Amino acid sequence: MPQRNANANSIVAILPIALAALPIYYFRQRSAGIDFRVALFLVIGSVVGAYLGARLLKQIPDRQLKLAVVLILGTVGIKELLFP
């Protein structure tokens, strides 16, 4: 699968997962586990970031995109191994 499709699919996959988790955290115990003010800012930032990221994705060559994904995932993986 081309890197562009993989990035787009992973972004699209997040929405149903988040929607399925919402009632679990909202109806948790007797107090809601969601701060809707914080959630609003996260939603706004996510929508803006997804829009800008999709536009930027069109301009980045495939090789550089793959390298960026490898570097980011590798850095996060090393960080998690060293500082769990």
C-alpha positions, 0 to 999 in steps of 0.5 A: 500500500502506498504511504499516502494511502496508509496515512489517509487510512489511519486517520480515517480509522481513528474516527470510529474508534473514538466514537465507540470509546466515547460512551465508555468513558462518558458513562464511566462510574458516576462521574463523566471521564470527559472534560468537554472543554478540553475535548472541544479544543482537541477536536478543533485542533484535530480537524485543522491539523487533518486538513492542513496535513492532507494538503501538505501530503500532496506536496511531499514526495513519496520517498521523503514521506516514507523517511519521515514516517520511519524517523517519527515511529523509530524515535517514538519506539526508542523513547518508549523502550528507554523511558516507558 
